[in-house]
Amino acid sequence: DERIVVDGLDTFPVSGVVVAPFDTPLVPVFVPLSGSGGWVAAEPRGHGNFDAGGMRRGRYLVALVPADDRDRDTPSALLPAIDIDGFSGRGLELHWPTSSIRGRVVLASDTSTEALRVIAYPTVPDAPSPARTLVTSAELALESGAALDPDGRFRIPHLADGTTVVELRRDGVVLARRTLELAGVLDVGDWTIE
């Protein structure tokens, strides 16, 4: 976790750099893990640098997204939550995640795999919040979830190390869920769904 510390302030400037293995500019979007506050989308400042302006104290899930929201070719990624509770004189350094999960879904019945998607995301509290809304959204499943091949195999790249929730979804409905500790490439083997 990255931590910024400021005593006595409610909002303060947050800036930093996104370190990624490609040239497309990325910016972080900070999504609150509690309450009903809005998302904070940082502005690109060139060479991977970003400025999120004045942010409130809190815990935020971080989404790394293309700086150009019309860019549909560059992937997005979710990073584990960070605490923003002050400013220590340095900016955030956010790294593109390089871990992945692969495996095979084995269905107990003769169900088609066509509409099934496997999605993975860092853990977030179950209470209603902007972060909970994001990770349960059908849009996230379509954009970053993995479709199953005819044999039920899947691979989800661009994941951050740490506690990760993996879900099997059909049309937004969660059919199965697992919580895993991710570090590097994790092969979950056969995931049997009753």
CORHU-V450457 format. One record per residue. PHI is phi in whole degrees, -180 to 180 (NA if undefined). OMEGA is omega as a letter, one per 30 degrees, with the letter a starting at -180 (NA if undefined). Layout:
phi = [PHI;PHI]
omega = [OMEGA;OMEGA]
This chain:
phi = [NA;-88;-137;-119;-124;-141;-95;86;-112;-92;-135;-162;-71;-125;-148;168;-139;-104;-104;-137;-85;-141;-84;-65;-65;-118;-133;-86;-118;-95;-116;-60;-88;-146;74;-125;-62;-82;-72;-116;-95;-75;-101;-71;-127;87;57;85;-77;-143;-134;-97;70;-81;-117;-81;-58;159;-110;-130;-76;-116;-106;-96;-132;-59;-62;-94;-69;-87;-75;-103;-94;-85;-71;-110;-150;-106;-107;-60;-64;-123;-97;-117;-140;155;-136;-104;93;-128;-89;-76;-119;-105;-103;-59;-74;-120;-83;-153;-125;-139;173;-141;-88;-113;-91;-67;-101;-87;-85;-69;-90;-56;-95;-86;-138;-105;-126;-134;-156;-63;-63;-136;-60;-75;-64;-57;-165;-58;-66;-64;-60;-62;-72;-97;-75;-66;-63;-64;-62;-71;-77;-118;-77;-104;-75;-90;-78;-57;-89;89;-78;-147;-147;-119;-90;60;-111;-88;-62;125;-70;-129;-95;-119;-127;-103;-125;-131;50;85;-95;-80;-94;-158;-143;-136;-116;-130;-95;-108;-153;77;-96;-115;-101;-87;68;-83;-111;-84;-110;-78]
omega = [l;l;l;a;l;l;l;l;l;l;a;a;l;l;l;a;l;l;a;a;l;a;a;a;l;l;l;l;a;a;a;l;l;l;a;a;a;l;l;l;a;l;l;l;l;l;l;a;l;l;l;l;l;l;l;l;l;l;a;l;a;l;l;a;l;l;l;a;l;a;l;a;a;a;l;l;l;l;l;a;l;l;l;a;l;a;a;l;l;l;l;l;a;a;l;a;a;l;l;l;l;l;l;l;l;a;a;l;a;a;l;l;a;a;a;l;l;a;l;l;l;a;l;l;l;a;l;l;l;l;l;l;a;a;l;a;l;l;l;l;a;a;a;l;a;l;l;l;a;l;l;a;l;l;l;l;l;l;l;l;l;l;a;l;l;a;l;a;l;l;l;a;l;l;l;a;l;l;a;l;a;l;a;l;l;l;a;l;l;l;a;l;a;NA]
